[in-house]
């Protein structure tokens, strides 16, 4: 048996290739959209990708299942659990098998046994793997998808928080409790291969270790320590990370079937004469470092530095408008690949960042200031202070004069702000707030300043802050 691990650090997404070396065939479990990596490894290992197995309809990235089925004829093994709302709608176009609890299938001499493990989503399934070619009659591991992670468990509130499907979080949590109880009955020696690692919004407190065992998780996974269902529900529904708004888009895309990109999919640079039209008709994302963007940028663009694109584009890019990039030639395809992974399908082109900077069109700037320079204005109330940190960070402590506008929700909540006032934006370090400044400027706010060093620098300067009980700290 061949087992290969693939990890997309930008999305904290793990996928796997399982191959039967005797039969020279392989299956990819929970593939990402960039399928060439699987084909390259398969070729180097002397196996052919003949199948795809998915644990559920993913919400945080565009699946590569359809792309593999279309390009190499891979058979699709997907869930048939859940209600009609949670059925794959494109699989009839390809060779496929719909799976329910207790079903099994073979990839060469390797057996995959299906367990229905609902809670994260209604259709969620897991795969127990037995290497019969090696003479084993017991499974060696389980692909848990977004059900059990290392040190955590899949959140049940995404359908309600991100997709807006009311009254699904608590029933999902109760389903998840039953699935967890079933997981605890599995043999301790089973290896656990999850679909996400640390940094994913599909659960809270995910570990950075790529795999575990059932026995270890039973001992140390906080989510598996509950025997009372009500206590588990309260725990699992509290303190979850913000659910990115684009998750609802991903559910729809992966259910109806993503667009086929095809081999050799590329993007092109556009003449600068089209830049003003792009600003008017689409979302223009400038990938330069924030310090460069602050010194001069095109009005109407937003700034998401390349290293932060995967985390924030899904929140801030308008999925209903074409997307344009201001980037270097080296960045273009990597950036487009990231956007495609999170379902931004219409990437209409890019503009060379060096040409833009020297074109005379990058005339808008913004200022930055340290806490020592801005604290008097902030504490006197002469300015509007906007905190774009997460809900958890806000609850742990914030500047008394601040109003909370989480960065991902800023495009909606900024309507409560006045365009006539001077606004200072801060986060923990100054990186997210720089993005926030660009979002406000693109929306027509003219007097916006970034707080250098953010809340960390504010505290280091021994300036006052408050906690939810409003006691100065």
TACORVEN-V246751 format. One record per residue. N is the residue number from 1. RES is the residue in three letters. PSI is psi in radians with two decimals (999 if undefined). OMEGA is omega in radians with two decimals (none if undefined). D_FIRST is the distance of its C-alpha to the first C-alpha in Angstrom with 2 decimals. Layout:
[[N & RES & PSI & OMEGA & D_FIRST] [N & RES & PSI & OMEGA & D_FIRST]]
This chain:
[[1 & UNK & 2.38 & 3.10 & 0.00] [2 & UNK & 2.28 & 3.09 & 3.78] [3 & UNK & 2.08 & 3.13 & 6.59] [4 & UNK & 2.41 & -3.09 & 10.08] [5 & UNK & 2.30 & 3.09 & 13.33] [6 & UNK & 2.38 & -3.11 & 16.56] [7 & UNK & 2.16 & 3.08 & 19.92] [8 & UNK & 1.80 & -3.06 & 23.27] [9 & UNK & -0.54 & -3.12 & 25.87] [10 & UNK & -0.58 & -3.10 & 28.72] [11 & UNK & 0.03 & -3.07 & 27.49] [12 & UNK & 0.71 & -3.04 & 25.48] [13 & UNK & 2.24 & 3.08 & 22.67] [14 & UNK & 2.36 & 3.02 & 18.95] [15 & UNK & 2.94 & -2.96 & 16.41] [16 & UNK & 2.61 & 2.94 & 12.67] [17 & UNK & 2.22 & 3.08 & 10.28] [18 & UNK & 2.11 & -3.09 & 7.05] [19 & UNK & 2.55 & 2.98 & 5.74] [20 & UNK & 1.93 & -3.04 & 5.05] [21 & UNK & -0.40 & 3.07 & 6.03] [22 & UNK & -0.83 & -3.12 & 8.33] [23 & UNK & -0.20 & 3.14 & 10.05] [24 & UNK & 0.72 & 3.10 & 9.97] [25 & UNK & 2.78 & -3.10 & 10.22] [26 & UNK & 2.74 & 3.04 & 9.52] [27 & UNK & 2.52 & 3.05 & 11.42] [28 & UNK & 2.23 & -3.11 & 13.39] [29 & UNK & 2.15 & 3.12 & 14.54] [30 & UNK & 1.02 & -3.06 & 18.22] [31 & UNK & 2.59 & 2.97 & 18.79] [32 & UNK & 3.06 & -3.04 & 21.91] [33 & UNK & -0.46 & 3.12 & 24.53] [34 & UNK & 1.54 & -2.98 & 23.81] [35 & UNK & -0.24 & -3.08 & 21.12] [36 & UNK & -0.55 & 3.13 & 21.53] [37 & UNK & -0.66 & 3.14 & 19.28] [38 & UNK & -0.73 & -3.13 & 16.25] [39 & UNK & -0.66 & 3.13 & 17.46] [40 & UNK & -0.78 & -3.14 & 18.07] [41 & UNK & -0.71 & 3.11 & 14.67] [42 & UNK & -0.77 & 3.14 & 13.09] [43 & UNK & -0.71 & -3.12 & 15.74] [44 & UNK & -0.44 & -3.13 & 15.21] [45 & UNK & -0.05 & 3.10 & 11.51] [46 & UNK & 0.49 & 3.08 & 12.60] [47 & UNK & 2.82 & 3.13 & 11.16] [48 & UNK & 2.32 & 3.07 & 13.62] [49 & UNK & 1.94 & -3.09 & 14.03] [50 & UNK & -0.13 & -3.04 & 15.12] [51 & UNK & 2.80 & 3.02 & 15.35] [52 & UNK & 2.36 & 3.05 & 16.46] [53 & UNK & 2.20 & 3.14 & 16.45] [54 & UNK & 2.41 & -3.13 & 19.36] [55 & UNK & -0.44 & 3.13 & 20.43] [56 & UNK & 3.06 & 3.06 & 24.10] [57 & UNK & 1.88 & -3.00 & 26.74] [58 & UNK & 2.63 & -3.12 & 26.65] [59 & UNK & -0.23 & -2.98 & 29.99] [60 & UNK & -0.10 & 3.07 & 29.47] [61 & UNK & 2.80 & 3.09 & 27.97] [62 & UNK & 2.19 & -3.13 & 27.78] [63 & UNK & 2.58 & 3.04 & 24.48] [64 & UNK & 0.16 & -3.07 & 22.83] [65 & UNK & -0.85 & -3.11 & 21.78] [66 & UNK & -0.69 & 3.14 & 24.88] [67 & UNK & -0.73 & 3.10 & 24.73] [68 & UNK & -0.71 & 3.11 & 21.28] [69 & UNK & -0.71 & -3.09 & 22.56] [70 & UNK & -0.69 & -3.01 & 25.73] [71 & UNK & -0.70 & -3.06 & 24.56] [72 & UNK & 0.11 & 3.10 & 21.58] [73 & UNK & 0.43 & -3.13 & 21.99] [74 & UNK & 2.38 & 3.08 & 18.97] [75 & UNK & 2.42 & -3.10 & 19.35] [76 & UNK & 2.16 & 3.02 & 20.30] [77 & UNK & 1.87 & -3.02 & 19.20] [78 & UNK & 2.82 & -3.06 & 21.91] [79 & UNK & 2.47 & 2.97 & 24.06] [80 & UNK & 0.32 & 3.09 & 27.14] [81 & UNK & 3.03 & -3.13 & 28.38] [82 & UNK & 3.08 & -3.12 & 31.50] [83 & UNK & -3.12 & -3.11 & 34.83] [84 & UNK & -0.44 & 3.14 & 35.73] [85 & UNK & -0.23 & -3.05 & 35.87] [86 & UNK & 0.69 & 3.08 & 32.12] [87 & UNK & 2.49 & 3.06 & 30.91] [88 & UNK & 2.32 & -3.05 & 29.30] [89 & UNK & -0.08 & -3.08 & 32.09] [90 & UNK & -0.16 & -2.93 & 30.54] [91 & UNK & -0.36 & -3.14 & 27.59] [92 & UNK & -0.29 & 3.12 & 29.91] [93 & UNK & -0.19 & -3.02 & 30.03] [94 & UNK & 2.87 & 3.00 & 26.39] [95 & UNK & 2.23 & -3.07 & 24.03] [96 & UNK & 2.87 & 3.01 & 22.97] [97 & UNK & 2.18 & 3.09 & 22.45] [98 & UNK & 2.37 & -2.95 & 24.33] [99 & UNK & 2.44 & 3.01 & 22.82] [100 & UNK & 2.94 & -3.13 & 24.68] [101 & UNK & 2.29 & 3.13 & 24.08] [102 & UNK & -0.23 & 3.08 & 22.44] [103 & UNK & 2.86 & 3.05 & 20.93] [104 & UNK & 2.81 & 3.06 & 17.39] [105 & UNK & 2.83 & -3.08 & 15.46] [106 & UNK & 2.42 & 2.94 & 12.52] [107 & UNK & 1.72 & -2.96 & 10.29] [108 & UNK & -2.11 & 3.13 & 9.63] [109 & UNK & 0.27 & -3.11 & 8.53] [110 & UNK & 2.21 & -3.11 & 7.48] [111 & UNK & 2.37 & 3.04 & 10.84] [112 & UNK & 2.08 & 3.12 & 12.66] [113 & UNK & 2.34 & -3.00 & 15.95] [114 & UNK & 2.27 & 2.99 & 18.80] [115 & UNK & 2.23 & 3.04 & 21.26] [116 & UNK & 2.06 & -3.08 & 24.44] [117 & UNK & 1.20 & -3.07 & 25.19] [118 & UNK & 2.87 & 3.10 & 28.40] [119 & UNK & -1.05 & 3.02 & 30.62] [120 & UNK & -0.82 & 2.95 & 29.51] [121 & UNK & 2.78 & -3.09 & 29.99] [122 & UNK & -0.53 & -3.02 & 30.85] [123 & UNK & 0.04 & -3.03 & 27.90] [124 & UNK & 2.31 & 3.07 & 25.18] [125 & UNK & 2.80 & 3.04 & 22.08] [126 & UNK & 2.79 & -3.10 & 18.95] [127 & UNK & 2.08 & 2.99 & 15.50] [128 & UNK & 2.34 & -2.98 & 14.04] [129 & UNK & 2.27 & 3.09 & 10.35] [130 & UNK & 2.21 & 3.14 & 9.47] [131 & UNK & 1.44 & -3.11 & 6.47] [132 & UNK & -0.44 & 3.09 & 9.11] [133 & UNK & -0.42 & 3.10 & 7.57] [134 & UNK & 0.10 & 3.10 & 7.49] [135 & UNK & 0.06 & -3.10 & 11.00] [136 & UNK & 2.53 & 3.04 & 11.15] [137 & UNK & 0.18 & 3.09 & 13.99] [138 & UNK & 2.61 & -3.11 & 14.13] [139 & UNK & 2.64 & 3.12 & 12.41] [140 & UNK & -0.38 & -3.09 & 10.92] [141 & UNK & 3.05 & -3.10 & 12.21] [142 & UNK & 2.26 & 3.00 & 14.40] [143 & UNK & 1.97 & -3.00 & 15.06] [144 & UNK & -0.08 & -3.13 & 18.82] [145 & UNK & -2.18 & 3.11 & 20.14] [146 & UNK & 0.40 & 3.14 & 23.75] [147 & UNK & -1.16 & 3.09 & 24.17] [148 & UNK & 2.22 & 3.06 & 23.33] [149 & UNK & 3.03 & 2.97 & 23.15] [150 & UNK & 1.96 & 3.10 & 23.19] [151 & UNK & 0.11 & -3.12 & 26.80] [152 & UNK & -3.00 & -3.13 & 27.89] [153 & UNK & 2.66 & -3.05 & 27.58] [154 & UNK & 2.42 & -3.11 & 28.08] [155 & UNK & 2.49 & -3.12 & 31.75] [156 & UNK & 0.06 & -3.01 & 33.41] [157 & UNK & 0.07 & -3.08 & 36.38] [158 & UNK & -0.64 & -3.12 & 35.03] [159 & UNK & -0.63 & -3.13 & 36.26] [160 & UNK & -0.74 & -3.05 & 39.70] [161 & UNK & -0.74 & -3.05 & 39.86] [162 & UNK & -0.74 & -3.07 & 38.37] [163 & UNK & -0.18 & 3.08 & 38.56] [164 & UNK & 0.38 & 3.12 & 41.91] [165 & UNK & 1.83 & -2.97 & 41.09] [166 & UNK & 2.62 & 3.00 & 43.61] [167 & UNK & 0.68 & 3.10 & 43.16] [168 & UNK & -0.31 & -3.04 & 39.37] [169 & UNK & -0.89 & -3.10 & 38.63] [170 & UNK & -0.80 & 3.06 & 39.85] [171 & UNK & -0.65 & 3.09 & 38.46] [172 & UNK & -0.68 & 3.11 & 35.08] [173 & UNK & -0.66 & 3.13 & 35.39] [174 & UNK & -0.64 & 3.02 & 36.18] [175 & UNK & -0.69 & -3.12 & 33.19] [176 & UNK & -0.66 & 3.09 & 31.07] [177 & UNK & -0.78 & 3.14 & 32.61] [178 & UNK & -0.68 & 3.09 & 31.61] [179 & UNK & -0.69 & 3.11 & 28.02] [180 & UNK & -0.69 & 3.10 & 28.04] [181 & UNK & -0.65 & 3.09 & 29.48] [182 & UNK & -0.71 & 3.11 & 26.68] [183 & UNK & -0.69 & -3.10 & 24.09] [184 & UNK & -0.33 & -3.14 & 25.98] [185 & UNK & -0.13 & -3.14 & 25.43] [186 & UNK & 2.75 & -3.14 & 21.65] [187 & UNK & 2.44 & -3.10 & 20.37] [188 & UNK & -0.53 & -3.05 & 21.00] [189 & UNK & -0.22 & -3.10 & 17.74] [190 & UNK & 2.27 & 3.01 & 15.72] [191 & UNK & 2.57 & -3.13 & 14.51] [192 & UNK & 2.12 & -3.14 & 16.37] [193 & UNK & 1.73 & -3.09 & 15.34] [194 & UNK & 2.97 & -3.11 & 18.62] [195 & UNK & -0.01 & -3.14 & 19.82] [196 & UNK & 2.75 & 3.05 & 22.64] [197 & UNK & -2.90 & -3.08 & 23.93] [198 & UNK & 2.35 & 3.13 & 27.45] [199 & UNK & -0.22 & 3.12 & 29.97] [200 & UNK & 2.54 & 3.08 & 28.89] [201 & UNK & 0.13 & -3.13 & 31.73] [202 & UNK & 0.00 & 3.09 & 29.53] [203 & UNK & 3.09 & 3.14 & 30.36] [204 & UNK & 2.43 & 3.05 & 32.46] [205 & UNK & 0.59 & 3.13 & 31.57] [206 & UNK & 2.46 & 3.11 & 27.89] [207 & UNK & 2.78 & -3.12 & 26.38] [208 & UNK & -0.12 & 3.10 & 25.13] [209 & UNK & 2.37 & -3.01 & 22.16] [210 & UNK & -0.43 & -3.11 & 18.91] [211 & UNK & 2.98 & -3.11 & 17.37] [212 & UNK & -2.82 & 3.01 & 18.77] [213 & UNK & 2.79 & 3.10 & 18.61] [214 & UNK & -0.76 & -3.11 & 20.61] [215 & UNK & -0.74 & 3.14 & 22.87] [216 & UNK & -0.75 & -3.14 & 23.72] [217 & UNK & -0.64 & 3.09 & 24.53] [218 & UNK & -0.57 & -3.13 & 26.67] [219 & UNK & -0.68 & -2.88 & 28.62] [220 & UNK & -0.18 & 3.11 & 29.12] [221 & UNK & 2.03 & -3.08 & 28.49] [222 & UNK & -0.58 & -3.08 & 32.13] [223 & UNK & -0.27 & -3.10 & 31.42] [224 & UNK & 0.24 & -3.11 & 30.12] [225 & UNK & 0.04 & -3.05 & 33.24] [226 & UNK & 2.33 & 3.01 & 35.47] [227 & UNK & -0.30 & 3.13 & 36.52] [228 & UNK & 2.21 & -3.06 & 39.34] [229 & UNK & -0.75 & -3.11 & 38.50] [230 & UNK & -0.70 & 3.10 & 41.50] [231 & UNK & -0.71 & 3.10 & 40.79] [232 & UNK & -0.78 & -3.11 & 37.21] [233 & UNK & -0.79 & 3.13 & 38.59] [234 & UNK & -0.73 & -3.12 & 41.13] [235 & UNK & -0.83 & -2.98 & 38.59] [236 & UNK & -0.37 & 3.14 & 35.98] [237 & UNK & -0.03 & -3.12 & 38.65] [238 & UNK & 2.57 & 2.97 & 40.37] [239 & UNK & 0.52 & 3.05 & 39.90] [240 & UNK & 2.61 & 3.10 & 37.15] [241 & UNK & 2.80 & 3.13 & 37.00] [242 & UNK & 2.39 & 3.13 & 38.84] [243 & UNK & 1.96 & -3.12 & 37.07] [244 & UNK & 2.41 & -3.08 & 37.16] [245 & UNK & -0.46 & -3.11 & 39.30] [246 & UNK & -0.17 & 3.11 & 36.96] [247 & UNK & -0.62 & 3.11 & 34.40] [248 & UNK & -0.66 & 3.09 & 36.56] [249 & UNK & -0.75 & -3.11 & 36.25] [250 & UNK & -0.72 & 3.11 & 32.45] [251 & UNK & -0.78 & -3.13 & 32.31] [252 & UNK & -0.79 & -3.11 & 34.53] [253 & UNK & -0.80 & -3.09 & 32.78] [254 & UNK & -0.39 & 3.09 & 29.32] [255 & UNK & -0.82 & -3.10 & 30.88] [256 & UNK & -0.33 & 3.11 & 32.95] [257 & UNK & 2.09 & -3.14 & 30.55] [258 & UNK & 2.79 & 3.03 & 30.71] [259 & UNK & 2.46 & 3.09 & 32.52] [260 & UNK & 2.12 & 3.14 & 30.52] [261 & UNK & -0.68 & 3.14 & 30.88] [262 & UNK & 2.79 & 3.12 & 29.66] [263 & UNK & 2.50 & 3.08 & 28.56] [264 & UNK & 0.38 & -3.14 & 30.99] [265 & UNK & 2.15 & -3.07 & 32.61] [266 & UNK & 2.91 & 3.13 & 35.35] [267 & UNK & 2.89 & -2.99 & 38.39] [268 & UNK & 2.68 & 3.02 & 41.87] [269 & UNK & 2.52 & -3.11 & 44.69] [270 & UNK & 2.73 & 3.05 & 47.93] [271 & UNK & 2.59 & -3.10 & 51.52] [272 & UNK & -0.34 & 3.11 & 53.17] [273 & UNK & -0.32 & -3.14 & 55.75] [274 & UNK & 0.00 & -3.04 & 53.22] [275 & UNK & -0.76 & -3.12 & 52.54] [276 & UNK & -0.64 & 3.09 & 55.36] [277 & UNK & -0.69 & 3.11 & 54.24] [278 & UNK & -0.72 & 3.11 & 50.68] [279 & UNK & -0.71 & -3.09 & 52.13] [280 & UNK & -0.60 & -2.96 & 54.10] [281 & UNK & -0.28 & -3.03 & 51.47] [282 & UNK & -2.92 & 3.02 & 48.15] [283 & UNK & 2.06 & -3.13 & 46.30] [284 & UNK & 2.05 & -3.07 & 46.61] [285 & UNK & 2.08 & 3.10 & 44.29] [286 & UNK & 2.10 & -3.02 & 45.30] [287 & UNK & 0.04 & -3.09 & 42.38] [288 & UNK & 2.77 & 3.02 & 44.59] [289 & UNK & 2.59 & -3.04 & 44.82] [290 & UNK & -0.61 & -3.14 & 47.24] [291 & UNK & -0.68 & 3.10 & 49.86] [292 & UNK & -0.75 & 3.14 & 50.19] [293 & UNK & -0.71 & -3.10 & 50.25] [294 & UNK & -0.57 & -3.07 & 53.00] [295 & UNK & -0.24 & 3.10 & 55.20] [296 & UNK & 2.08 & -3.12 & 55.25] [297 & UNK & 2.95 & -3.14 & 53.32] [298 & UNK & 2.17 & 3.11 & 53.95] [299 & UNK & 2.36 & -3.14 & 55.50] [300 & UNK & -0.25 & 3.05 & 53.38] [301 & UNK & 2.83 & 2.99 & 50.02] [302 & UNK & 2.68 & -3.07 & 47.73] [303 & UNK & 1.99 & 2.97 & 45.99] [304 & UNK & 1.75 & -3.14 & 42.32] [305 & UNK & 2.61 & -3.02 & 41.25] [306 & UNK & -0.78 & -3.10 & 37.98] [307 & UNK & -0.23 & -3.12 & 36.18] [308 & UNK & 0.08 & -3.03 & 37.27] [309 & UNK & -0.80 & -3.10 & 36.66] [310 & UNK & -0.62 & -3.08 & 33.47] [311 & UNK & -0.56 & -2.93 & 35.12] [312 & UNK & -0.27 & -3.13 & 38.47] [313 & UNK & -0.68 & -3.13 & 38.50] [314 & UNK & -0.47 & 3.09 & 37.33] [315 & UNK & -0.64 & -2.84 & 40.33] [316 & UNK & -0.34 & 3.11 & 42.93] [317 & UNK & 2.37 & 3.14 & 42.32] [318 & UNK & 1.93 & -3.09 & 44.07] [319 & UNK & -0.27 & -3.12 & 41.54] [320 & UNK & 0.01 & -3.14 & 44.48] [321 & UNK & 2.69 & 3.08 & 45.71] [322 & UNK & 2.56 & 3.14 & 44.31] [323 & UNK & 2.44 & 3.06 & 42.81] [324 & UNK & 2.62 & 3.13 & 44.02] [325 & UNK & 2.50 & 2.89 & 42.97] [326 & UNK & 1.92 & -2.95 & 45.16] [327 & UNK & 2.97 & 2.97 & 42.84] [328 & UNK & 2.89 & 3.11 & 42.46] [329 & UNK & -0.56 & -3.14 & 40.83] [330 & UNK & -0.49 & -3.08 & 37.96] [331 & UNK & -0.43 & -2.86 & 37.33] [332 & UNK & -0.98 & -3.04 & 37.71] [333 & UNK & -0.64 & 3.09 & 34.31] [334 & UNK & -0.75 & 3.13 & 32.47] [335 & UNK & -0.76 & 3.12 & 34.99] [336 & UNK & -0.66 & 3.12 & 34.78] [337 & UNK & -0.73 & 3.10 & 31.00] [338 & UNK & -0.80 & -3.14 & 31.43] [339 & UNK & -0.72 & 3.10 & 34.09] [340 & UNK & -0.62 & -3.14 & 32.09] [341 & UNK & -0.51 & -3.14 & 29.25] [342 & UNK & 0.36 & 2.95 & 31.84] [343 & UNK & 0.19 & 3.01 & 33.45] [344 & UNK & 1.72 & -2.97 & 36.39] [345 & UNK & -0.68 & -3.03 & 36.40] [346 & UNK & 1.51 & 3.03 & 39.80] [347 & UNK & 1.77 & -2.93 & 39.85] [348 & UNK & -0.20 & 3.12 & 43.10] [349 & UNK & -3.08 & -3.09 & 43.21] [350 & UNK & 2.85 & 3.08 & 43.91] [351 & UNK & 2.36 & -3.11 & 46.86] [352 & UNK & 2.17 & -3.02 & 46.80] [353 & UNK & -0.63 & 3.12 & 47.43] [354 & UNK & -0.70 & 3.11 & 49.69] [355 & UNK & -0.68 & 3.11 & 51.78] [356 & UNK & -0.78 & -3.09 & 52.10] [357 & UNK & -0.54 & -3.09 & 53.25] [358 & UNK & 0.12 & -3.01 & 55.94] [359 & UNK & -0.23 & -3.03 & 57.00] [360 & UNK & -0.04 & 3.12 & 59.51] [361 & UNK & -0.30 & -3.10 & 57.59] [362 & UNK & 1.25 & -3.00 & 55.88] [363 & UNK & -0.22 & -3.10 & 59.03] [364 & UNK & 2.46 & 3.13 & 57.91] [365 & UNK & 3.00 & 2.92 & 57.28] [366 & UNK & 2.74 & -3.08 & 56.92] [367 & UNK & 2.79 & 3.02 & 58.00] [368 & UNK & 2.70 & 3.14 & 56.28] [369 & UNK & 2.54 & 3.12 & 57.99] [370 & UNK & 2.76 & 3.09 & 57.32] [371 & UNK & -0.68 & -3.13 & 58.09] [372 & UNK & -0.50 & -3.14 & 61.22] [373 & UNK & -0.51 & -2.98 & 62.50] [374 & UNK & -0.16 & -3.01 & 61.69] [375 & UNK & -0.68 & -3.12 & 62.06] [376 & UNK & -0.78 & 3.12 & 65.78] [377 & UNK & -0.68 & -3.13 & 65.31] [378 & UNK & -0.85 & -3.05 & 62.39] [379 & UNK & -0.42 & 3.11 & 64.25] [380 & UNK & -0.19 & -3.12 & 67.45] [381 & UNK & 0.27 & 3.13 & 65.77] [382 & UNK & -0.27 & 3.14 & 66.94] [383 & UNK & 2.87 & 3.02 & 63.48] [384 & UNK & 2.11 & -3.12 & 60.67] [385 & UNK & 2.17 & -3.10 & 57.64] [386 & UNK & 2.13 & 3.13 & 54.27] [387 & UNK & 2.02 & -3.08 & 51.26] [388 & UNK & 0.27 & 3.12 & 47.97] [389 & UNK & 3.07 & -3.14 & 45.64] [390 & UNK & 2.92 & 3.11 & 43.44] [391 & UNK & -0.71 & -3.13 & 44.94] [392 & UNK & -0.77 & 3.13 & 43.51] [393 & UNK & -0.72 & 3.13 & 45.04] [394 & UNK & -0.76 & -3.12 & 48.33] [395 & UNK & -0.51 & -3.13 & 48.50] [396 & UNK & -0.34 & 3.12 & 47.95] [397 & UNK & 2.47 & -3.12 & 51.05] [398 & UNK & 2.90 & 3.09 & 52.82] [399 & UNK & 2.32 & -2.99 & 56.02] [400 & UNK & -0.67 & -3.05 & 58.78] [401 & UNK & -0.07 & -3.03 & 60.06] [402 & UNK & 2.63 & 2.89 & 56.69] [403 & UNK & 2.52 & -3.00 & 55.60] [404 & UNK & 2.11 & 3.07 & 51.90] [405 & UNK & 1.50 & 3.13 & 50.21] [406 & UNK & 2.36 & -3.01 & 46.43] [407 & UNK & -0.75 & -3.11 & 45.36] [408 & UNK & -0.46 & -3.14 & 43.08] [409 & UNK & 0.00 & -3.07 & 45.99] [410 & UNK & -0.69 & 3.12 & 48.68] [411 & UNK & -0.47 & 3.11 & 49.12] [412 & UNK & -0.75 & -3.02 & 50.28] [413 & UNK & -0.25 & -3.11 & 52.05] [414 & UNK & -0.18 & 3.08 & 54.01] [415 & UNK & -0.33 & 3.11 & 56.51] [416 & UNK & -0.10 & -3.12 & 58.02] [417 & UNK & 2.67 & 3.13 & 58.88] [418 & UNK & 2.27 & 3.11 & 62.07] [419 & UNK & -0.20 & -3.10 & 61.91] [420 & UNK & -0.24 & -3.06 & 65.29] [421 & UNK & 2.74 & 3.00 & 64.28] [422 & UNK & 2.27 & -3.08 & 62.74] [423 & UNK & 2.30 & 3.02 & 59.16] [424 & UNK & 2.28 & -3.09 & 57.18] [425 & UNK & 2.40 & 3.07 & 53.42] [426 & UNK & 2.73 & 3.00 & 51.25] [427 & UNK & -2.53 & 3.12 & 47.79] [428 & UNK & -0.74 & -3.02 & 46.39] [429 & UNK & -0.33 & -3.06 & 46.47] [430 & UNK & -0.16 & -3.10 & 47.95] [431 & UNK & -0.90 & 3.12 & 44.82] [432 & UNK & -0.61 & -3.14 & 44.48] [433 & UNK & -0.54 & 3.06 & 48.25] [434 & UNK & -0.69 & 3.04 & 48.49] [435 & UNK & -0.76 & 3.13 & 46.38] [436 & UNK & -0.70 & 3.08 & 48.67] [437 & UNK & -0.77 & -3.12 & 51.75] [438 & UNK & -0.64 & 3.11 & 50.50] [439 & UNK & -0.75 & 3.12 & 49.87] [440 & UNK & -0.76 & 3.11 & 53.39] [441 & UNK & -0.73 & -3.14 & 54.98] [442 & UNK & -0.46 & 3.14 & 53.31] [443 & UNK & 0.04 & 3.05 & 54.82] [444 & UNK & 0.09 & 3.07 & 58.28] [445 & UNK & 2.17 & -2.99 & 58.72] [446 & UNK & -0.43 & -3.02 & 60.83] [447 & UNK & 1.38 & -3.05 & 61.35] [448 & UNK & 2.35 & -3.10 & 57.91] [449 & UNK & 2.48 & 3.08 & 57.09] [450 & UNK & 2.30 & 3.12 & 53.87] [451 & UNK & 1.88 & -3.11 & 54.15] [452 & UNK & 2.26 & 3.11 & 52.83] [453 & UNK & -0.24 & 3.03 & 50.51] [454 & UNK & -2.66 & -3.07 & 50.51] [455 & UNK & -0.56 & 3.12 & 50.75] [456 & UNK & -0.83 & 3.12 & 49.49] [457 & UNK & -0.62 & 3.11 & 52.44] [458 & UNK & -0.81 & -3.14 & 54.78] [459 & UNK & -0.68 & 3.12 & 53.91] [460 & UNK & -0.48 & 3.09 & 54.10] [461 & UNK & 0.05 & 3.12 & 57.60] [462 & UNK & 0.64 & 3.06 & 58.45] [463 & UNK & 2.67 & -2.99 & 59.38] [464 & UNK & 2.62 & 3.04 & 59.47] [465 & UNK & 3.00 & -3.13 & 56.80] [466 & UNK & 2.83 & 3.00 & 56.46] [467 & UNK & 3.05 & -3.07 & 53.97] [468 & UNK & -0.47 & 3.12 & 54.00] [469 & UNK & 0.04 & 3.06 & 56.85] [470 & UNK & 0.33 & 3.05 & 58.82] [471 & UNK & 2.28 & 3.11 & 59.67] [472 & UNK & 2.39 & 3.12 & 60.02] [473 & UNK & 999 & none & 57.53]]
